[in-house]
């Protein structure tokens, strides 16, 4: 994943999700559904550029944040507004569902 999707770490997570609307993809490179989710996340990031932040966090490399939010299955996608979790998706999500949900919060 590249382009407008931000890579988060345990150290940058709170700064990025603290203001505005942020969609975070909790993923791992060995996870086939996560690999399928990647291109969808990129499309959502392109469409919401300037309206919402779209980011990803590798749970293998950044386990503290995944643990903090109780991420037990991947992909898990969380939407934050001003630092608070407002929506959670577990499993592979369709582009239209993510866009519709983000639009409601932006």
N, C-alpha and C positions, 0 to 999 in steps of 0.2 A: 504494500500500500504506500502510495506516495502522494504528491500533490498537496491538496488542501487539508488532508487528514493529519492532525498533529500526533506525534508520538509522546506519550506521557510516561513519567516515572513516578515512583512513590513520592519523590521530592517535589515534583511539579504539579501533581494532581490537584491539590487544593487551590493553588493559584489559578489554574486554568478553569476549574469548575466553579470558582467562587463568585463570579459575576456573570449575568446573562444566562442564556440557554446553551447547554452543552450536552451532546450525545457522546457517550463513551462506550467503545466496543472492548470488552474484556475478552482476550483471545490468546491462543498459543499456536506456534507454527506447525505443530504436529497434529492439529485438529482439522479434519476434512471439512466439517461444516463451517469452521472459522475461515478456511480458505475460500469457500463459496461466498461467505458474508463480505469478504474484503472488497470485491468490485462494487457491491451494492453500497457499502459505506462510502466509497469514493464518489459515486454518483450523487449520493445525498449531500456530501461535503461540497460538491460543485454547485448544487442547486441552492444550498443555504449559506453560501459564502457571503459574509457580511451580516447575516441574520442570526446565525448560531455557529458555535464551534463544534466541529466533529473531530473526535479523537479516538485513539486506541491505546490500550495498555496490555503489554505481554505479561500474563499472570505468572509465567515461569521466571521471568527476570525481575518482576515487581510484585512479589507475593504479599507484601504488607497491605497494599490497597485492596487487593482481591479479598483478603481475609477480613479486612475492616468492613467491607460491604457484603460479606457472606456469599461471595460468588462460588457456587459449588459445581455448576455446569457451565460449559462454554459452547458456543458464544453466549455471553450475557451482555445485553446492551442496557445501559442506564441513561436516563435523561435527567439532568440536573437543572434547576433554576435557582440562581443566586446561592449556589452551594448546597442546596437541599435536593435529595432524590425525589423526583415527582412521578417517574414512570420506570418500570422494569420489564424488559423482554428477555425470555430465556429460550435459546434455540435459534435456528436460522430464521431470519425475518425478511419479509418481502419489502422491496423498495417503496411501494405505495403506502404500506402501513407505517413505515418509519417517517416518510414525508408528511403524511396526514397528521401523525401525532406531533411531530415537530412544529408543523404549521399552527396547530392549536395553542402552542406555548410561546410562539415567537411574536 
